Amino acid sequence: MREWVLVTKTEEIPLGQTRSFCVREKEICISHVKGTFYAFINQCSHMDFPLVDGNLEDSVIECAHHGAKFDITTGAVVCMPAITPIEIYPLKVQENEIFIQL
């Protein structure tokens, strides 16, 4: 059964930034884009490199290692060499606390 898990507070992730967190043995990224937060796996589907090191532009994160790009709102591949989407997680904010559903 999936449940909501507290990850961090909103002030820990500045606008336009991505941070990584270990949540129940999973490496999760949370990005702050235009006032909205998004959660996704901290692993490029191309060669398993961490996405937290990548460049975030609007809702697209680019893997710093081979340039694969992903839409963090859907997990979809935006630019190869990746061909497999990344896993995204439902996220909610309550009283400045960020929860993801695992």
Secondary structure, DSSP 8 states (H G I E B T S, - for coil): ---EEEEEEGGGS-TT-EEEEEETTEEEEEEEETTEEEEEESS-TTT---GGGSEEETTEEE-TTT--EEETTT--EEETT--S---EE-EEEETTEEEEE-
